């Protein structure tokens, strides 16, 4: 297999707090649907609503739990930015 690069392009993307919040919210919702919660069960995470929907690794559980904790804080920052006119 041969890869030929004739021209390199670099793009710069600028994200504000609201863009980051929207991206992270969609990412979280792709693993933990609306109405579901995530719990630690031994050495695995369990995503459930009224019954067990899915399981995940401990690392994924820790990442999702950190996002769940961070998103409300970021939401407040986005609201403050809107009030200040950013």
VOVEX-291569 format. One record per residue: residue number from 1; x, y, z of N, C-alpha, C in turn. Coordinates in steps of 0.001 Angstrom, whole numbers, plus 500000, padded with zeros to 6 digits. Atoms other than C-alpha are relative to their C-alpha. Example, Ala and Ser with C-alpha at 12.3 -4.5 7.8 and 13.67 -1.06 7.14 Angstrom:
<pts>
<pt pos="1" n_px="500890" n_py="498810" n_pz="500000" ca_px="512300" ca_py="495500" ca_pz="507800" c_px="500900" c_py="501200" c_pz="500000"/>
<pt pos="2" n_px="499180" n_py="498810" n_pz="499940" ca_px="513670" ca_py="498940" ca_pz="507140" c_px="499230" c_py="501090" c_pz="500730"/>
</pts>
This chain:
<pts>
<pt pos="1" n_px="500847" n_py="498824" n_pz="500000" ca_px="500000" ca_py="500000" ca_pz="500000" c_px="500885" c_py="501229" c_pz="500000"/>
<pt pos="2" n_px="499207" n_py="498785" n_pz="500107" ca_px="501354" ca_py="503393" ca_pz="499041" c_px="499112" c_py="501202" c_pz="500285"/>
<pt pos="3" n_px="500722" n_py="498771" n_pz="499673" ca_px="500224" ca_py="506687" ca_pz="500496" c_px="500803" c_py="501163" c_pz="499465"/>
<pt pos="4" n_px="499324" n_py="498855" n_pz="500597" ca_px="501049" ca_py="509808" ca_pz="498548" c_px="499339" c_py="501265" c_pz="500520"/>
<pt pos="5" n_px="500498" n_py="498723" n_pz="499500" ca_px="500676" ca_py="513206" ca_pz="500173" c_px="500570" c_py="501118" c_pz="499141"/>
<pt pos="6" n_px="499555" n_py="498893" n_pz="500843" ca_px="500837" ca_py="516034" ca_pz="497685" c_px="499914" c_py="501335" c_pz="500718"/>
<pt pos="7" n_px="500216" n_py="498724" n_pz="499336" ca_px="499546" ca_py="518763" ca_pz="499920" c_px="499481" c_py="499746" c_pz="501411"/>
<pt pos="8" n_px="500458" n_py="500124" n_pz="498616" ca_px="499144" ca_py="519053" ca_pz="503664" c_px="499112" c_py="501198" c_pz="500309"/>
<pt pos="9" n_px="500900" n_py="498930" n_pz="499608" ca_px="496233" ca_py="521053" ca_pz="504979" c_px="499812" c_py="499949" c_pz="501508"/>
<pt pos="10" n_px="500264" n_py="499900" n_pz="498567" ca_px="495757" ca_py="522249" ca_pz="508497" c_px="498814" c_py="500926" c_pz="500190"/>
<pt pos="11" n_px="501167" n_py="499186" n_pz="499703" ca_px="492483" ca_py="523568" ca_pz="509800" c_px="499974" c_py="500262" c_pz="501495"/>
<pt pos="12" n_px="500144" n_py="499628" n_pz="498608" ca_px="491879" ca_py="525362" ca_pz="513026" c_px="498518" c_py="500171" c_pz="500298"/>
<pt pos="13" n_px="501391" n_py="499903" n_pz="499593" ca_px="488565" ca_py="524971" ca_pz="514772" c_px="499950" c_py="500706" c_pz="501349"/>
<pt pos="14" n_px="500182" n_py="499284" n_pz="498746" ca_px="487392" ca_py="527304" ca_pz="517513" c_px="498678" c_py="499565" c_pz="500618"/>
<pt pos="15" n_px="501182" n_py="500434" n_pz="499280" ca_px="484952" ca_py="525997" ca_pz="520079" c_px="499796" c_py="500906" c_pz="501195"/>
<pt pos="16" n_px="500290" n_py="499276" n_pz="498775" ca_px="483220" ca_py="528041" ca_pz="522718" c_px="499436" c_py="499016" c_pz="501028"/>
<pt pos="17" n_px="500465" n_py="500887" n_pz="498924" ca_px="481901" ca_py="526656" ca_pz="525999" c_px="498705" c_py="499287" c_pz="499628"/>
<pt pos="18" n_px="501272" n_py="500615" n_pz="500374" ca_px="478442" ca_py="526020" ca_pz="524553" c_px="500211" c_py="498860" c_pz="498999"/>
<pt pos="19" n_px="499696" n_py="501062" n_pz="500953" ca_px="479870" ca_py="524006" ca_pz="521651" c_px="500541" c_py="498764" c_pz="500719"/>
<pt pos="20" n_px="499417" n_py="501113" n_pz="499247" ca_px="481904" ca_py="521871" ca_pz="524041" c_px="498933" c_py="499301" c_pz="500833"/>
<pt pos="21" n_px="501088" n_py="500573" n_pz="499211" ca_px="478874" ca_py="521389" ca_pz="526302" c_px="499104" c_py="499124" c_pz="499125"/>
<pt pos="22" n_px="500871" n_py="500766" n_pz="500897" ca_px="476729" ca_py="520236" ca_pz="523354" c_px="500665" c_py="498714" c_pz="499536"/>
<pt pos="23" n_px="499269" n_py="501189" n_pz="500438" ca_px="479398" ca_py="517817" ca_pz="522123" c_px="500064" c_py="498967" c_pz="501125"/>
<pt pos="24" n_px="499869" n_py="500935" n_pz="498882" ca_px="479965" ca_py="516282" ca_pz="525573" c_px="498652" c_py="499427" c_pz="500422"/>
<pt pos="25" n_px="501336" n_py="500487" n_pz="499657" ca_px="476219" ca_py="516025" ca_pz="526261" c_px="499560" c_py="498909" c_pz="499036"/>
<pt pos="26" n_px="500360" n_py="501026" n_pz="500992" ca_px="475650" ca_py="514121" ca_pz="523017" c_px="500844" c_py="498743" c_pz="500188"/>
<pt pos="27" n_px="499126" n_py="501141" n_pz="499761" ca_px="478636" ca_py="511891" ca_pz="523769" c_px="499499" c_py="499183" c_pz="501192"/>
<pt pos="28" n_px="500497" n_py="500678" n_pz="498804" ca_px="477304" ca_py="511091" ca_pz="527257" c_px="498686" c_py="499278" c_pz="499690"/>
<pt pos="29" n_px="501309" n_py="500587" n_pz="500314" ca_px="473786" ca_py="510460" ca_pz="525911" c_px="500124" c_py="498793" c_pz="499074"/>
<pt pos="30" n_px="499825" n_py="501166" n_pz="500875" ca_px="475157" ca_py="508007" ca_pz="523346" c_px="500286" c_py="498736" c_pz="500802"/>
<pt pos="31" n_px="499743" n_py="501150" n_pz="499138" ca_px="476191" ca_py="505740" ca_pz="526231" c_px="498912" c_py="499819" c_pz="501054"/>
<pt pos="32" n_px="500998" n_py="500047" n_pz="498936" ca_px="473612" ca_py="506620" ca_pz="528890" c_px="498762" c_py="500748" c_pz="499496"/>
<pt pos="33" n_px="501187" n_py="499345" n_pz="500551" ca_px="470210" ca_py="507305" ca_pz="527247" c_px="499194" c_py="500733" c_pz="501065"/>
<pt pos="34" n_px="500850" n_py="499214" n_pz="499096" ca_px="467733" ca_py="509762" ca_pz="528762" c_px="499153" c_py="499058" c_pz="500856"/>
<pt pos="35" n_px="500780" n_py="500813" n_pz="499083" ca_px="466047" ca_py="508291" ca_pz="531819" c_px="500770" c_py="498843" c_pz="500614"/>
<pt pos="36" n_px="499177" n_py="501084" n_pz="499456" ca_px="468848" ca_py="505845" ca_pz="532531" c_px="501004" c_py="500571" c_pz="501001"/>
<pt pos="37" n_px="498955" n_py="499604" n_pz="499064" ca_px="471416" ca_py="505952" ca_pz="535287" c_px="501131" c_py="498987" c_pz="499912"/>
<pt pos="38" n_px="498830" n_py="500887" n_pz="500033" ca_px="474854" ca_py="504439" ca_pz="535692" c_px="500429" c_py="499725" c_pz="501440"/>
<pt pos="39" n_px="499632" n_py="500437" n_pz="498651" ca_px="475929" ca_py="502473" ca_pz="538750" c_px="501223" c_py="499097" c_pz="499919"/>
<pt pos="40" n_px="498859" n_py="500906" n_pz="499900" ca_px="479033" ca_py="500629" ca_pz="539842" c_px="499525" c_py="498713" c_pz="500654"/>
<pt pos="41" n_px="500388" n_py="501304" n_pz="499477" ca_px="478458" ca_py="496920" ca_pz="540373" c_px="501227" c_py="499107" c_pz="499980"/>
<pt pos="42" n_px="498775" n_py="500785" n_pz="499928" ca_px="481633" ca_py="495224" ca_pz="541523" c_px="501085" c_py="500621" c_pz="499151"/>
<pt pos="43" n_px="498922" n_py="499497" n_pz="500853" ca_px="484229" ca_py="495628" ca_pz="538803" c_px="499500" c_py="500472" c_pz="498640"/>
<pt pos="44" n_px="500556" n_py="499514" n_pz="501267" ca_px="481872" ca_py="496870" ca_pz="536078" c_px="498946" c_py="501060" c_pz="500257"/>
<pt pos="45" n_px="501066" n_py="499007" n_pz="499933" ca_px="479541" ca_py="499741" ca_pz="535410" c_px="498741" c_py="499408" c_pz="499400"/>
<pt pos="46" n_px="501274" n_py="500495" n_pz="500493" ca_px="475860" ca_py="499032" ca_pz="534863" c_px="499138" c_py="501203" c_pz="499640"/>
<pt pos="47" n_px="500897" n_py="498948" n_pz="500464" ca_px="473631" ca_py="501307" ca_pz="532792" c_px="498602" c_py="499408" c_pz="500023"/>
<pt pos="48" n_px="501322" n_py="500604" n_pz="499857" ca_px="470001" ca_py="500756" ca_pz="533688" c_px="498908" c_py="501056" c_pz="500058"/>
<pt pos="49" n_px="501201" n_py="499226" n_pz="499740" ca_px="466529" ca_py="502150" ca_pz="533613" c_px="499193" c_py="499155" c_pz="500984"/>
<pt pos="50" n_px="500727" n_py="500861" n_pz="499064" ca_px="463896" ca_py="499853" ca_pz="535135" c_px="500590" c_py="498592" c_pz="500046"/>
<pt pos="51" n_px="499283" n_py="501275" n_pz="500014" ca_px="466063" ca_py="496870" ca_pz="534225" c_px="501411" c_py="500267" c_pz="499488"/>
<pt pos="52" n_px="498613" n_py="499816" n_pz="500442" ca_px="469722" ca_py="496361" ca_pz="533386" c_px="500046" c_py="500057" c_pz="498483"/>
<pt pos="53" n_px="499933" n_py="499825" n_pz="501452" ca_px="470339" ca_py="497690" ca_pz="529881" c_px="501330" c_py="499544" c_pz="499429"/>
<pt pos="54" n_px="498680" n_py="500230" n_pz="500575" ca_px="474062" ca_py="497364" ca_pz="529422" c_px="501033" c_py="500027" c_pz="501115"/>
<pt pos="55" n_px="498882" n_py="499915" n_pz="499066" ca_px="477366" ca_py="496902" ca_pz="531203" c_px="501181" c_py="500612" c_pz="499270"/>
<pt pos="56" n_px="498804" n_py="499411" n_pz="500591" ca_px="480676" ca_py="498614" ca_pz="530662" c_px="501174" c_py="499760" c_pz="500942"/>
<pt pos="57" n_px="498794" n_py="500213" n_pz="499200" ca_px="484242" ca_py="498433" ca_pz="531904" c_px="500082" c_py="501042" c_pz="501109"/>
<pt pos="58" n_px="499791" n_py="499072" n_pz="498896" ca_px="485377" ca_py="500136" ca_pz="535080" c_px="500543" c_py="501329" c_pz="499490"/>
<pt pos="59" n_px="499430" n_py="498763" n_pz="500553" ca_px="487381" ca_py="502662" ca_pz="533039" c_px="498926" c_py="500844" c_pz="499335"/>
<pt pos="60" n_px="501080" n_py="499264" n_pz="500664" ca_px="484349" ca_py="503594" ca_pz="530945" c_px="499032" c_py="500567" c_pz="501036"/>
<pt pos="61" n_px="500861" n_py="499517" n_pz="498922" ca_px="482228" ca_py="503871" ca_pz="534098" c_px="500588" c_py="501262" c_pz="500625"/>
<pt pos="62" n_px="499357" n_py="498839" n_pz="499375" ca_px="484759" ca_py="506261" ca_pz="535650" c_px="499942" c_py="501217" c_pz="499089"/>
<pt pos="63" n_px="500069" n_py="498901" n_pz="500954" ca_px="484817" ca_py="508387" ca_pz="532480" c_px="498582" c_py="500554" c_pz="499933"/>
<pt pos="64" n_px="501383" n_py="499540" n_pz="500070" ca_px="481011" ca_py="508524" ca_pz="532276" c_px="499578" c_py="500693" c_pz="501291"/>
<pt pos="65" n_px="500327" n_py="499376" n_pz="498714" ca_px="480706" ca_py="509335" ca_pz="535974" c_px="500644" c_py="501381" c_pz="500105"/>
<pt pos="66" n_px="499334" n_py="498695" n_pz="500001" ca_px="483253" ca_py="512153" ca_pz="535597" c_px="499249" c_py="500979" c_pz="499096"/>
<pt pos="67" n_px="500794" n_py="499142" n_pz="500887" ca_px="481258" ca_py="513532" ca_pz="532645" c_px="498696" c_py="500404" c_pz="500659"/>
<pt pos="68" n_px="501260" n_py="499725" n_pz="499320" ca_px="478050" ca_py="513264" ca_pz="534660" c_px="500177" c_py="501066" c_pz="501081"/>
<pt pos="69" n_px="499706" n_py="499001" n_pz="498979" ca_px="479666" ca_py="515347" ca_pz="537390" c_px="500379" c_py="501342" c_pz="499373"/>
<pt pos="70" n_px="499488" n_py="498789" n_pz="500633" ca_px="481268" ca_py="517858" ca_pz="535013" c_px="498942" c_py="500763" c_pz="499208"/>
<pt pos="71" n_px="500960" n_py="499339" n_pz="500894" ca_px="478325" ca_py="518578" ca_pz="532675" c_px="499134" c_py="501063" c_pz="500688"/>
<pt pos="72" n_px="500772" n_py="498925" n_pz="499359" ca_px="476155" ca_py="520497" ca_pz="535210" c_px="500840" c_py="501252" c_pz="500284"/>
<pt pos="73" n_px="499113" n_py="498854" n_pz="499766" ca_px="479145" ca_py="522707" ca_pz="536059" c_px="500223" c_py="500767" c_pz="498707"/>
<pt pos="74" n_px="499803" n_py="499356" n_pz="501293" ca_px="479793" ca_py="523393" ca_pz="532381" c_px="498719" c_py="500689" c_pz="499540"/>
<pt pos="75" n_px="501274" n_py="499376" n_pz="500358" ca_px="476093" ca_py="524122" ca_pz="531872" c_px="499847" c_py="501361" c_pz="500694"/>
<pt pos="76" n_px="500058" n_py="498713" n_pz="499284" ca_px="476279" ca_py="526843" ca_pz="534542" c_px="500938" c_py="501024" c_pz="499367"/>
<pt pos="77" n_px="499049" n_py="499093" n_pz="500667" ca_px="479344" ca_py="528326" ca_pz="532810" c_px="499394" c_py="500532" c_pz="498707"/>
<pt pos="78" n_px="500627" n_py="499595" n_pz="501262" ca_px="477458" ca_py="528381" ca_pz="529487" c_px="498889" c_py="501014" c_pz="500276"/>
<pt pos="79" n_px="501063" n_py="499059" n_pz="499641" ca_px="474474" ca_py="530099" ca_pz="531146" c_px="500581" c_py="501355" c_pz="500404"/>
<pt pos="80" n_px="499348" n_py="498746" n_pz="499605" ca_px="476775" ca_py="532704" ca_pz="532710" c_px="500566" c_py="500725" c_pz="498797"/>
<pt pos="81" n_px="499477" n_py="499393" n_pz="501226" ca_px="478452" ca_py="533292" ca_pz="529343" c_px="498893" c_py="500678" c_pz="499205"/>
<pt pos="82" n_px="501134" n_py="499422" n_pz="500737" ca_px="475046" ca_py="533897" ca_pz="527737" c_px="499531" c_py="501286" c_pz="500670"/>
<pt pos="83" n_px="500433" n_py="498799" n_pz="499270" ca_px="474100" ca_py="536390" ca_pz="530470" c_px="500969" c_py="501146" c_pz="499787"/>
<pt pos="84" n_px="498976" n_py="498968" n_pz="500184" ca_px="477377" ca_py="538245" ca_pz="529957" c_px="500161" c_py="500407" c_pz="498543"/>
<pt pos="85" n_px="499985" n_py="499630" n_pz="501407" ca_px="476863" ca_py="538306" ca_pz="526193" c_px="501126" c_py="499419" c_pz="499187"/>
<pt pos="86" n_px="498923" n_py="500641" n_pz="500759" ca_px="479634" ca_py="535980" ca_pz="525053" c_px="499429" c_py="499052" c_pz="498983"/>
</pts>
